[in-house]
């Protein structure tokens, strides 16, 4: 019967069959030490010449890195082993040979590894990152599904911009029509919320930003909840609850992976509510007090976000931004119309914005005026304007970028390791 490495503890003392790949091998006279991986974990298989015979032992002499094998043997506890267990090998079968595997234990440059990303993800560190990513995505879905939100996915082909026309990827859409890859599901999600009350969409989004920072990808995944009858405070409360829930889940389920990544988990354990909340006005004041020359009305850059967030041991929120730097659909503050009822959630440790959202503009006339001010084609937004014609209500939501959250929780330098196949300004392969 086929056993997975992650389940080995349940089979102590029993004979098991593992199906996987040879990660590494060393020999000591009449014993081979084979490090096997099967996608669920790594384990050492000990093969002695006395147990398997000369022929099988000699065959294992020449096994090279990433050869696929089926190993049968007895599972035993060993406190010295990384996972607490080892396998005493009885038989070994080679399934597929691997020769001159290009990623060796020596150091390789990042470009070299990214060119071979399809192989690099076999590395223990990369596997750990992708397992944490999986847990984050599961935690996000569970958070919304258990709170009455309905998953209502939105289109990837769209007729117009959502976040500004300069970062659109055009796509030929039959004959003479041009479509664009979605920058966000939000506008459609607002329509979903008017039908279903509380909704979320979760999918890939695309931004044609010619950015080379460690926080940017051209294709990334975003979860976007939207709520009817909600204001800015409701949005901030939901964002806080989501982040706390995700971090708790990863700490609970993925301690081993965080250990592989050498992540300081005490930093994550500090992520508890309430999160500090600060107005944009106060944030500008703080930045200037810290010696950064920042003018009111500007948008925060990476250094600004880092400076603001490093004062706290948990994520913090900045709200009430200047309306001029926010999207056309953001509701102005009735008391100060030059401000928008928006919020950004900034992660600590220099990871910057992980969530952006706020209360949406529900007033028909003002929305039409804002569309014109932004020089957007009104005909492409008629369906969106309809939401204000037929039973408009206060509503709001946000978008959370999965890759930035993975980078923060894993403690990574760059988002390129947070997704199996990153798409960046100069990278479209593999």
Buried (B, 14 or more C-beta within 10 A) or exposed (E): EEBBBBEBEEBEEEBBBBBBBBBBBEEEEEBBBBBBBBEBBBBBBBBEBEBBEEEBBEEBEEBEBBBBBBBBBBBBEBEEBBBEBBBBBBBBEBEEEBEEBEBEEEEBEEEEBBBBBEBBBBBBBBBBBBBBBBBBBBBBBEBBEEBEBBBBBBEBEBBBBBBBBEBBBEBEEEEEEEBBBBBBBBBBBBBBBBEBBBBBBBBBBBBBBEBEEBBBBBBBBBBBBBBBEBBBBBBBBBBBEBBBBBBBBBBEBBEBBBEBBEBEBEBBEEBEEEBBBBBBBBBBBBBEEEEBEBEEEEEBEBEBBBBBBBEBBBBBBBBBBBBEBBBBBBBBBEEEEEBBBBBBBBBBBBBBBBBBBBBBBBEBEBBBEBBEEEEBEEEEBEEBEEBBEEEBBBBBBBBBBBBBBBBBBBBBEBBBBBBBBBBBEEBEEE
